[in-house]
Amino acid sequence: MSKTTRATQALTKLGVAFTLHSYDYDPDADSIGLQAAQALGAEPGRVLKTLMAEVDGKPVCVIVPSDCEVSMKKLAAAFDGKAARMMRPADAERLTGYHVGGISPFGQKKRVPIAIEAAALGETKVFVNGGQRGLQIQLDPNDARAALKAIAGPLVA
């Protein structure tokens, strides 16, 4: 597995400190984020999942703890929209340039607005996908928010 992805290149270019962690990715897991947390020996609230959605038909990226579900109402409100829905996997892959299960918020092919669950910013370190299945980036969540120019707010149900 290559340790260099568009995500790691983007963080390096920005001068953001991070560490990489590999794990055995299970494509059959009920929850990819929870499986990653278990494989890494990390609390699920510190392993953040990157999801692609649409608010009023426009693509957005949302980052929430792996043990939480996104509230579509709260997501829409975060972007001053009326309605939100999850993006189809094929559309998410085309837009980001990453495969589902390996979508990172960093280094996506097309820049879209990003929101991060505010509660995650209280953690010292979090994990986000590194741009391929079985690769996680550990970093300060506030560094991640700043690097992504993400808005923070309550996003989970």
ABEGO torsion letter per residue (X at the ends): XBABBAAAAAAAAAGBBBBBBBBBBBAABABAAAAAAAAAGBBAAABBBBBBBBBGGBBBBBBBBAABBBBAAAAAAAAGBABBBBBBAAAAAAAAGBBBGABBABGBABBBBBBBBAAAAABABBBBBAGBBGBBBBBBAAAAAAAAGBBBBBABX
